[in-house]
Amino acid sequence: MSARTPITGPKQPLLHLYLDETGPRHPDRAAVQAKHGNDWFAMGGILIRAEDEATVKNALADFKKQWPQITAPLHLTDMRSEKKKFAWIGRLKGADRDRFWSGYRTFLANIPVAGAACVIDRPGYVARGYGQRDGDSKWLLCRSAFDIVVERAAKLAKQQERRLKVFYEMADPATNRMIEGYFYNIKDNGMGFDAKNSAKYLPLTAADFQHVLLDVEGKDKSNRLMQIADTYVYAIARGSYDRKFNIYRRLAEAGRLVTSQVPAEHAAILGVKTYCFEQVTVARNNKGRV
């Protein structure tokens, strides 16, 4: 919990943003080789109304009751690779393994949340020259992604006449301070974009941010909502490259992505954000011509 004391004001309902990350946050760090062959950094997870949290936690508890083998916080990477505390998935018979994953996807698709994220293609980020100019050292991939996803969540909270509280998965103390610093920079100073040039994106004013953004708080991996955020952010990142990725596809078809939960005319400024995807788009179009 941050040492700052939130500014109190008229009581409004809350929108909560649970954030996790996936992929290397440094532009020059080598990608982790994966079978899917993509190289991203993403920050995101779930948006949930405060009054819906109990419903989601109960649904997660019901899913876990079906699988008493679960003895650790859900972590999608370990679940999919059938390693560590989830090696038991690999020992299930085929029908039971299918039942596990089908049940998990159904749980994810039925809960009252919205999947939100900013997904950055790392090769595209480097190709634009980011991280190489004077002053770019301040803008790690995580700051870009954090600012974008929080700004979009804040706009949505304002539209819903709610205030936004941000929860993030804790890491080491230095990283925790960095993430909280990003939050308070937005809260204190706004986004810093030119108002005229960014008018079409419906930017919030600094005063809007000071009111809408309530507080930021770190949570560990045992937090039940953070476990769900872990799956959502990976699924959205993977699905940004491959829309047939099974978890992403189920979430999208169920309307669980924030992009499909906002008015169509606002999807481009409130929905899931893919960033520096020019190379991905060109490769996808070229593949379609083959």
Residue frames as qw, qx, qy, qz and C-alpha x, y, z in Angstrom:
[[0.000, 0.889, 0.458, 0.000, 0.00, 0.00, 0.00],
 [0.384, 0.560, -0.041, 0.733, 1.31, 3.41, -0.91],
 [0.343, -0.299, -0.487, 0.745, 2.26, 5.74, 1.91],
 [0.114, -0.163, -0.174, -0.965, 0.18, 8.47, 0.28],
 [0.233, 0.382, 0.728, -0.520, -3.22, 9.16, 1.73],
 [0.179, 0.459, 0.687, 0.534, -5.96, 9.22, -0.93],
 [0.141, -0.044, 0.064, -0.987, -7.80, 12.48, -1.34],
 [0.138, 0.427, 0.862, -0.237, -11.28, 12.04, 0.02],
 [0.218, 0.053, -0.236, -0.946, -14.30, 13.52, -1.65],
 [0.729, 0.058, 0.088, -0.676, -17.91, 12.74, -2.53],
 [0.538, -0.139, 0.831, -0.024, -18.45, 9.01, -2.29],
 [0.634, 0.447, -0.334, -0.536, -18.66, 7.43, -5.73],
 [0.975, 0.001, 0.216, -0.044, -18.77, 3.78, -6.83],
 [0.265, -0.677, 0.608, 0.320, -15.38, 2.32, -7.71],
 [0.878, 0.443, -0.168, -0.063, -13.94, 0.67, -10.76],
 [0.619, -0.592, 0.483, 0.181, -10.92, -1.53, -10.02],
 [0.670, 0.639, -0.371, -0.071, -8.08, -2.23, -12.46],
 [0.808, -0.419, 0.397, 0.120, -5.96, -5.31, -11.73],
 [0.474, 0.794, -0.364, -0.111, -2.68, -5.15, -13.63],
 [0.811, -0.296, 0.427, 0.270, -0.09, -7.79, -14.42],
 [0.278, 0.772, -0.419, -0.390, 2.56, -7.89, -17.10],
 [0.907, 0.079, 0.390, 0.136, 3.98, -10.34, -19.60],
 [0.702, 0.595, 0.048, 0.388, 7.19, -10.18, -21.64],
 [0.602, -0.148, -0.134, 0.773, 10.50, -8.32, -21.20],
 [0.023, -0.924, -0.319, 0.208, 10.04, -4.67, -20.22],
 [0.271, -0.675, 0.330, 0.601, 13.44, -3.46, -21.55],
 [0.646, 0.683, -0.084, -0.330, 13.62, -2.67, -25.30],
 [0.367, 0.666, -0.647, -0.052, 17.14, -4.09, -25.64],
 [0.516, -0.303, 0.767, -0.230, 16.63, -7.27, -23.65],
 [0.187, 0.141, -0.883, -0.407, 16.63, -10.46, -25.70],
 [0.735, -0.124, -0.133, -0.653, 13.25, -12.03, -26.23],
 [0.530, -0.192, 0.797, -0.217, 12.39, -15.25, -24.47],
 [0.264, 0.172, -0.783, -0.537, 12.18, -17.80, -27.25],
 [0.572, 0.154, 0.605, -0.533, 8.68, -19.23, -27.46],
 [0.427, 0.209, 0.837, 0.271, 6.99, -21.64, -29.82],
 [0.324, 0.814, 0.463, -0.137, 4.57, -18.96, -30.97],
 [0.606, 0.246, 0.234, 0.719, 7.54, -16.86, -32.16],
 [0.005, -0.872, -0.227, -0.433, 6.15, -13.48, -31.04],
 [0.509, -0.043, -0.358, 0.782, 7.99, -10.87, -28.97],
 [0.204, -0.760, -0.314, -0.531, 5.84, -8.57, -26.87],
 [0.160, -0.078, -0.629, 0.757, 5.60, -6.62, -23.68],
 [0.345, -0.550, -0.497, -0.575, 2.11, -6.14, -22.32],
 [0.008, -0.039, -0.654, 0.756, 0.57, -4.69, -19.22],
 [0.526, -0.204, -0.309, -0.766, -3.06, -5.31, -18.46],
 [0.007, 0.067, 0.929, -0.364, -5.53, -7.61, -16.80],
 [0.128, -0.575, -0.784, -0.195, -9.11, -6.97, -15.76],
 [0.189, -0.241, 0.120, -0.944, -11.43, -4.09, -15.03],
 [0.359, -0.406, -0.841, -0.001, -14.09, -4.94, -12.48],
 [0.343, -0.667, -0.067, -0.658, -16.72, -2.98, -10.61],
 [0.046, -0.376, 0.736, -0.561, -15.99, -3.10, -6.90],
 [0.683, -0.078, 0.369, -0.626, -19.43, -4.54, -6.16],
 [0.892, 0.270, -0.256, -0.256, -18.76, -7.50, -8.51],
 [0.166, 0.589, -0.768, 0.188, -15.59, -8.69, -6.80],
 [0.542, -0.194, 0.713, -0.400, -17.34, -11.09, -4.43],
 [0.862, 0.358, 0.140, -0.330, -19.14, -12.75, -7.35],
 [0.614, 0.629, -0.477, 0.007, -15.88, -13.29, -9.23],
 [0.089, -0.502, 0.796, -0.327, -14.05, -14.61, -6.17],
 [0.719, -0.012, 0.560, -0.412, -16.87, -17.09, -5.51],
 [0.840, 0.489, -0.087, -0.217, -16.79, -18.25, -9.13],
 [0.362, 0.628, -0.673, 0.147, -13.04, -18.83, -8.87],
 [0.382, -0.326, 0.762, -0.408, -13.53, -20.78, -5.65],
 [0.850, 0.207, 0.306, -0.376, -16.17, -22.94, -7.36],
 [0.715, 0.585, -0.376, -0.067, -13.80, -23.70, -10.22],
 [0.118, 0.566, -0.765, 0.285, -10.98, -24.65, -7.85],
 [0.662, -0.185, 0.570, -0.450, -13.28, -26.97, -5.87],
 [0.908, 0.348, -0.013, -0.233, -13.58, -29.08, -9.01],
 [0.741, 0.464, -0.379, 0.303, -9.80, -29.52, -9.06],
 [0.672, -0.738, 0.054, 0.018, -8.45, -30.23, -5.56],
 [0.833, 0.077, 0.045, 0.545, -5.03, -30.72, -7.15],
 [0.221, 0.764, -0.008, 0.606, -4.73, -26.92, -7.30],
 [0.672, -0.560, -0.302, 0.379, -2.50, -26.00, -4.36],
 [0.409, -0.249, 0.081, 0.874, -0.85, -22.84, -5.69],
 [0.275, 0.668, 0.117, -0.682, -2.03, -19.52, -7.14],
 [0.739, 0.540, 0.389, 0.104, -3.08, -19.87, -10.76],
 [0.126, -0.697, 0.411, 0.574, -0.26, -18.91, -13.10],
 [0.798, 0.518, 0.074, -0.299, -1.03, -19.43, -16.77],
 [0.359, 0.685, -0.629, -0.075, 2.56, -19.93, -17.93],
 [0.198, -0.308, 0.904, -0.219, 3.06, -22.82, -15.49],
 [0.697, 0.245, 0.515, -0.435, -0.40, -24.19, -16.23],
 [0.721, 0.615, -0.140, -0.287, 0.17, -24.26, -19.98],
 [0.359, 0.604, -0.710, 0.050, 3.69, -25.69, -19.69],
 [0.913, -0.281, -0.253, -0.154, 2.52, -28.22, -17.05],
 [0.555, 0.317, -0.511, 0.575, 5.43, -27.36, -14.79],
 [0.024, -0.298, 0.518, -0.802, 6.10, -26.62, -11.13],
 [0.341, 0.086, 0.688, -0.635, 2.90, -26.67, -9.07],
 [0.707, 0.391, 0.094, -0.582, 0.90, -27.50, -12.19],
 [0.091, 0.369, -0.887, -0.263, 2.86, -30.51, -13.40],
 [0.405, 0.172, 0.846, -0.302, -0.19, -32.58, -12.41],
 [0.590, 0.562, 0.056, -0.577, -2.09, -31.23, -15.44],
 [0.377, 0.533, -0.690, -0.314, 0.32, -33.14, -17.65],
 [0.065, -0.121, 0.980, -0.145, -0.51, -36.37, -15.79],
 [0.592, 0.288, 0.407, -0.633, -4.25, -36.10, -16.44],
 [0.500, 0.271, 0.778, 0.266, -5.85, -38.39, -18.98],
 [0.154, 0.165, 0.449, 0.865, -6.70, -36.67, -22.24],
 [0.236, -0.652, -0.608, -0.386, -10.42, -36.32, -21.50],
 [0.475, -0.723, -0.359, 0.349, -9.76, -34.90, -18.04],
 [0.390, -0.250, 0.135, 0.876, -7.17, -32.46, -19.38],
 [0.003, 0.383, 0.528, 0.758, -9.68, -31.26, -21.95],
 [0.378, -0.729, -0.562, -0.097, -12.30, -30.91, -19.21],
 [0.479, -0.536, -0.200, 0.666, -9.91, -28.83, -17.10],
 [0.225, -0.105, 0.264, 0.932, -9.12, -26.36, -19.87],
 [0.144, -0.499, -0.624, -0.584, -12.69, -26.21, -21.10],
 [0.432, -0.726, -0.516, 0.143, -13.88, -25.49, -17.57],
 [0.421, -0.439, -0.068, 0.791, -11.23, -22.84, -17.06],
 [0.100, 0.139, 0.424, 0.889, -12.10, -21.05, -20.29],
 [0.281, -0.628, -0.639, -0.343, -15.79, -21.19, -19.38],
 [0.458, -0.657, -0.379, 0.464, -15.05, -19.67, -15.96],
 [0.324, -0.257, 0.135, 0.901, -13.01, -16.86, -17.53],
 [0.015, -0.274, -0.565, -0.778, -15.71, -16.15, -20.11],
 [0.348, -0.626, -0.661, -0.223, -18.59, -15.99, -17.62],
 [0.418, -0.508, -0.411, 0.632, -17.29, -13.59, -14.98],
 [0.139, 0.936, 0.314, 0.073, -18.40, -9.91, -14.97],
 [0.450, -0.599, 0.221, 0.625, -15.06, -8.31, -15.89],
 [0.577, 0.815, -0.013, -0.060, -13.54, -6.53, -18.88],
 [0.824, -0.108, 0.183, 0.526, -10.15, -7.55, -20.22],
 [0.166, 0.984, -0.055, -0.031, -7.94, -4.50, -20.71],
 [0.775, -0.282, 0.256, 0.504, -4.33, -4.19, -21.85],
 [0.311, 0.871, -0.291, -0.245, -1.71, -2.32, -23.82],
 [0.904, -0.016, 0.344, 0.256, 0.32, -4.74, -25.95],
 [0.118, 0.872, -0.359, -0.313, 3.60, -3.47, -27.42],
 [0.935, 0.304, 0.005, 0.182, 5.41, -5.32, -30.20],
 [0.556, -0.684, 0.211, 0.423, 9.03, -5.08, -29.08],
 [0.567, 0.076, 0.467, 0.674, 10.64, -5.33, -32.56],
 [0.166, 0.773, 0.434, 0.432, 8.23, -2.65, -33.76],
 [0.378, -0.908, -0.097, 0.152, 9.09, -0.47, -30.77],
 [0.587, -0.438, 0.343, 0.588, 12.80, -0.69, -31.56],
 [0.472, 0.382, 0.537, 0.586, 12.17, -0.13, -35.28],
 [0.004, 0.928, 0.313, 0.202, 10.52, 3.20, -34.47],
 [0.404, 0.518, -0.313, 0.685, 13.73, 4.24, -32.74],
 [0.563, -0.733, 0.005, -0.382, 12.22, 4.36, -29.27],
 [0.869, -0.458, 0.052, 0.178, 14.66, 3.81, -26.46],
 [0.746, 0.147, 0.112, 0.640, 17.55, 5.25, -28.46],
 [0.148, 0.762, 0.107, 0.621, 16.84, 8.99, -28.32],
 [0.181, 0.229, -0.499, 0.816, 17.94, 11.36, -25.59],
 [0.432, -0.159, 0.332, -0.824, 15.61, 11.03, -22.64],
 [0.754, -0.018, -0.484, -0.444, 14.09, 7.75, -23.78],
 [0.352, 0.125, -0.855, 0.359, 15.67, 5.94, -20.85],
 [0.317, -0.022, 0.500, -0.806, 12.76, 7.25, -18.78],
 [0.745, 0.187, -0.019, -0.640, 10.30, 5.45, -21.01],
 [0.188, -0.155, 0.969, 0.043, 10.76, 1.76, -20.52],
 [0.305, -0.210, -0.771, -0.518, 8.13, -0.38, -22.20],
 [0.269, -0.461, -0.799, 0.278, 6.38, -0.73, -18.86],
 [0.000, 0.424, 0.255, -0.869, 5.87, 3.02, -18.48],
 [0.261, 0.090, -0.493, -0.825, 4.40, 3.34, -21.95],
 [0.387, -0.268, -0.846, -0.252, 2.06, 0.39, -21.37],
 [0.224, -0.431, -0.683, 0.546, 1.12, 1.45, -17.84],
 [0.080, 0.317, 0.071, -0.942, 0.27, 5.01, -18.83],
 [0.338, 0.001, -0.592, -0.732, -1.84, 3.91, -21.79],
 [0.405, -0.325, -0.848, -0.104, -3.86, 1.23, -19.99],
 [0.197, -0.446, -0.584, 0.649, -4.45, 3.39, -16.90],
 [0.130, 0.216, -0.104, -0.962, -5.45, 6.41, -18.98],
 [0.399, -0.134, -0.682, -0.598, -8.02, 4.34, -20.89],
 [0.385, -0.396, -0.810, 0.196, -9.37, 2.83, -17.68],
 [0.103, -0.357, -0.361, 0.855, -9.67, 6.31, -16.16],
 [0.272, 0.046, -0.360, -0.891, -11.66, 7.53, -19.15],
 [0.463, -0.272, -0.790, -0.295, -14.01, 4.57, -18.77],
 [0.312, -0.392, -0.683, 0.532, -14.37, 5.19, -15.04],
 [0.063, 0.235, 0.092, -0.966, -15.28, 8.81, -15.71],
 [0.385, -0.089, -0.574, -0.717, -17.90, 7.78, -18.26],
 [0.539, -0.351, -0.763, -0.061, -19.40, 5.44, -15.66],
 [0.324, -0.753, 0.095, -0.565, -19.24, 8.17, -12.99],
 [0.907, -0.365, -0.142, 0.154, -16.87, 6.04, -10.96],
 [0.119, -0.860, 0.497, 0.013, -13.43, 6.51, -9.45],
 [0.860, 0.332, -0.384, 0.045, -10.56, 4.19, -10.39],
 [0.553, -0.674, 0.489, -0.030, -8.33, 2.25, -8.04],
 [0.673, 0.533, -0.510, -0.057, -5.35, 0.44, -9.53],
 [0.798, -0.443, 0.409, -0.020, -3.92, -2.81, -8.18],
 [0.550, 0.644, -0.526, -0.073, -0.65, -4.21, -9.54],
 [0.962, -0.161, -0.178, 0.128, 1.27, -7.42, -8.93],
 [0.334, -0.881, 0.329, 0.057, 4.17, -6.66, -6.62],
 [0.827, 0.382, -0.294, 0.289, 7.76, -7.47, -7.52],
 [0.617, -0.110, -0.338, 0.702, 10.94, -6.20, -5.86],
 [0.184, -0.741, -0.356, 0.539, 10.80, -2.95, -3.85],
 [0.152, -0.365, 0.315, 0.863, 12.46, -0.88, -6.58],
 [0.037, -0.243, -0.760, -0.601, 9.98, -2.05, -9.21],
 [0.166, -0.681, -0.701, 0.135, 7.06, -1.46, -6.86],
 [0.168, -0.655, -0.124, 0.727, 8.22, 2.13, -6.27],
 [0.097, -0.136, 0.550, 0.818, 8.61, 2.62, -10.02],
 [0.083, -0.459, -0.808, -0.361, 5.06, 1.43, -10.79],
 [0.201, -0.762, -0.524, 0.324, 3.58, 3.58, -8.03],
 [0.210, -0.475, 0.140, 0.843, 5.63, 6.50, -9.34],
 [0.042, 0.183, 0.687, 0.702, 4.03, 6.07, -12.77],
 [0.166, -0.662, -0.728, -0.058, 0.60, 6.19, -11.15],
 [0.251, -0.765, -0.302, 0.510, 1.24, 9.33, -9.14],
 [0.225, -0.214, 0.366, 0.877, 2.89, 11.06, -12.09],
 [0.068, -0.417, -0.698, -0.577, -0.38, 10.67, -14.02],
 [0.299, -0.727, -0.604, 0.132, -2.46, 11.63, -11.00],
 [0.327, -0.661, -0.120, 0.665, -0.41, 14.74, -10.26],
 [0.107, -0.471, 0.367, 0.795, 0.49, 15.90, -13.76],
 [0.726, 0.532, 0.140, -0.414, -1.83, 14.24, -16.26],
 [0.890, 0.208, 0.332, 0.234, -0.59, 12.64, -19.47],
 [0.317, -0.605, 0.296, 0.667, 1.28, 15.65, -20.85],
 [0.466, 0.354, 0.645, 0.493, -0.09, 15.37, -24.40],
 [0.016, 0.048, -0.173, -0.984, -0.75, 18.46, -26.51],
 [0.377, 0.383, 0.629, -0.562, -4.44, 19.22, -25.91],
 [0.504, 0.556, -0.149, -0.645, -5.15, 20.35, -29.48],
 [0.344, 0.388, -0.799, -0.305, -3.44, 17.42, -31.19],
 [0.091, -0.023, -0.982, 0.166, -4.99, 14.84, -28.87],
 [0.454, 0.060, 0.232, -0.858, -8.52, 16.27, -28.78],
 [0.701, 0.103, -0.485, -0.512, -9.88, 13.46, -30.98],
 [0.512, 0.035, -0.836, 0.196, -8.82, 10.96, -28.28],
 [0.551, -0.699, -0.268, -0.369, -11.03, 12.61, -25.64],
 [0.508, 0.198, -0.587, 0.598, -8.12, 13.22, -23.24],
 [0.503, -0.741, -0.426, 0.128, -8.73, 13.77, -19.56],
 [0.073, 0.856, -0.212, 0.465, -7.51, 16.98, -18.00],
 [0.324, 0.270, -0.711, 0.562, -5.10, 16.99, -15.08],
 [0.427, -0.199, 0.389, -0.792, -8.06, 17.89, -12.86],
 [0.868, 0.012, -0.256, -0.426, -9.97, 14.88, -14.20],
 [0.696, 0.196, -0.651, 0.231, -7.10, 12.55, -13.31],
 [0.038, 0.288, -0.615, 0.733, -6.80, 14.03, -9.83],
 [0.636, -0.115, 0.263, -0.716, -10.43, 13.25, -9.18],
 [0.888, 0.137, -0.282, -0.335, -10.88, 9.97, -11.06],
 [0.661, 0.247, -0.650, 0.282, -7.68, 8.25, -9.90],
 [0.674, -0.693, -0.069, -0.248, -8.16, 7.20, -6.30],
 [0.482, -0.678, 0.555, -0.019, -5.12, 5.16, -5.28],
 [0.694, 0.416, -0.583, -0.077, -2.69, 2.42, -6.23],
 [0.677, -0.486, 0.483, -0.268, -1.95, -0.73, -4.24],
 [0.317, 0.430, -0.835, -0.135, 0.34, -3.72, -4.70],
 [0.894, -0.151, 0.203, -0.369, -0.95, -7.29, -4.38],
 [0.238, -0.446, 0.848, 0.162, 0.95, -10.56, -4.35],
 [0.313, 0.136, -0.811, -0.475, 0.38, -13.62, -6.50],
 [0.019, -0.243, -0.936, 0.256, -2.03, -15.15, -3.99],
 [0.329, 0.341, 0.223, -0.852, -4.61, -12.44, -4.63],
 [0.539, 0.342, 0.769, -0.014, -7.54, -14.07, -6.40],
 [0.446, 0.847, 0.176, -0.229, -8.29, -11.21, -8.78],
 [0.008, -0.772, 0.549, 0.320, -4.60, -10.90, -9.67],
 [0.491, -0.089, 0.849, 0.172, -4.56, -14.57, -10.64],
 [0.542, 0.646, 0.536, -0.037, -7.29, -13.85, -13.16],
 [0.180, 0.925, -0.168, -0.290, -5.46, -10.77, -14.41],
 [0.366, -0.485, 0.727, 0.321, -2.42, -13.00, -15.06],
 [0.517, 0.269, 0.786, 0.205, -4.40, -15.13, -17.50],
 [0.361, 0.852, 0.348, -0.153, -6.20, -12.23, -19.12],
 [0.027, 0.869, -0.319, -0.377, -3.09, -10.20, -19.92],
 [0.357, -0.286, 0.810, 0.368, -1.31, -13.20, -21.46],
 [0.476, 0.466, 0.742, 0.072, -4.37, -14.17, -23.48],
 [0.284, 0.915, 0.163, -0.237, -4.81, -10.63, -24.80],
 [0.130, -0.727, 0.537, 0.407, -1.11, -10.33, -25.67],
 [0.393, -0.070, 0.868, 0.293, -1.05, -13.69, -27.45],
 [0.419, 0.617, 0.665, -0.033, -4.36, -13.01, -29.14],
 [0.139, 0.857, -0.078, -0.489, -3.12, -9.70, -30.49],
 [0.007, 0.494, -0.747, -0.446, -0.94, -11.80, -32.81],
 [0.194, -0.045, -0.944, -0.263, -3.09, -14.91, -33.12],
 [0.521, -0.148, 0.092, -0.836, -6.84, -14.39, -32.80],
 [0.819, -0.060, -0.491, -0.289, -7.33, -18.16, -32.82],
 [0.197, 0.247, -0.788, 0.528, -5.44, -18.63, -29.54],
 [0.377, -0.413, -0.813, -0.164, -8.05, -20.61, -27.63],
 [0.263, -0.537, -0.556, 0.578, -8.35, -18.57, -24.43],
 [0.006, 0.275, -0.106, -0.955, -8.32, -15.25, -26.29],
 [0.241, -0.160, -0.691, -0.662, -10.88, -16.51, -28.77],
 [0.332, -0.514, -0.787, 0.077, -13.22, -17.62, -26.00],
 [0.194, -0.507, -0.341, 0.768, -12.89, -14.29, -24.18],
 [0.069, 0.162, -0.332, -0.927, -13.49, -12.31, -27.37],
 [0.294, -0.279, -0.775, -0.485, -16.51, -14.38, -28.38],
 [0.352, -0.560, -0.707, 0.251, -17.97, -13.99, -24.89],
 [0.002, -0.861, -0.175, -0.477, -17.62, -10.19, -25.04],
 [0.699, -0.610, -0.186, 0.324, -15.10, -10.12, -22.20],
 [0.530, 0.081, 0.061, 0.842, -12.70, -7.67, -23.86],
 [0.030, -0.613, -0.300, 0.730, -13.22, -4.03, -22.96],
 [0.010, -0.151, 0.519, 0.841, -13.17, -3.22, -26.68],
 [0.242, -0.327, -0.783, -0.470, -16.56, -4.88, -27.11],
 [0.291, -0.589, -0.682, 0.321, -18.02, -3.47, -23.88],
 [0.071, -0.522, -0.086, 0.846, -17.77, 0.20, -24.85],
 [0.552, 0.723, 0.212, -0.357, -19.65, 2.08, -27.59],
 [0.821, 0.308, 0.299, 0.377, -18.25, 1.20, -31.00],
 [0.319, 0.875, 0.001, 0.365, -17.33, 4.82, -31.68],
 [0.318, -0.849, 0.374, -0.195, -15.14, 4.81, -28.54],
 [0.987, -0.097, 0.068, 0.111, -13.50, 1.40, -29.02],
 [0.680, 0.525, -0.159, 0.486, -10.37, 2.94, -30.52],
 [0.059, 0.650, -0.356, 0.669, -9.73, 5.12, -27.46],
 [0.622, -0.466, 0.376, -0.504, -11.09, 2.90, -24.67],
 [0.986, 0.052, -0.076, -0.142, -10.45, -0.62, -25.93],
 [0.841, -0.280, 0.269, 0.376, -7.42, -2.88, -25.89],
 [0.218, 0.912, -0.262, -0.226, -4.43, -1.02, -27.35],
 [0.885, 0.056, 0.223, 0.405, -1.87, -2.61, -29.66],
 [0.069, -0.950, 0.183, 0.244, 1.20, -0.43, -30.06],
 [0.037, -0.662, 0.671, 0.333, 4.02, -0.49, -32.63],
 [0.722, 0.125, 0.676, -0.071, 2.32, -3.30, -34.59],
 [0.464, 0.698, -0.251, -0.485, 3.21, -2.00, -38.07],
 [0.124, 0.439, -0.867, -0.202, 5.58, -4.89, -38.78],
 [0.351, 0.126, 0.894, -0.249, 3.05, -7.41, -37.48],
 [0.554, 0.593, 0.297, -0.502, 0.35, -5.97, -39.73],
 [0.386, 0.647, -0.517, -0.407, 2.59, -6.07, -42.80],
 [0.040, -0.258, 0.965, 0.031, 3.59, -9.69, -42.07],
 [0.450, 0.308, 0.746, -0.382, -0.05, -10.66, -41.53],
 [0.556, 0.659, 0.033, -0.506, -1.13, -9.02, -44.82],
 [0.262, 0.565, -0.723, -0.300, 1.72, -10.65, -46.74],
 [0.234, -0.067, 0.961, -0.128, 0.81, -14.03, -45.30],
 [0.542, 0.463, 0.518, -0.472, -2.75, -13.52, -46.46],
 [0.502, 0.673, -0.273, -0.469, -1.57, -13.04, -50.04],
 [0.089, -0.396, 0.899, 0.163, 0.35, -16.31, -50.13]]
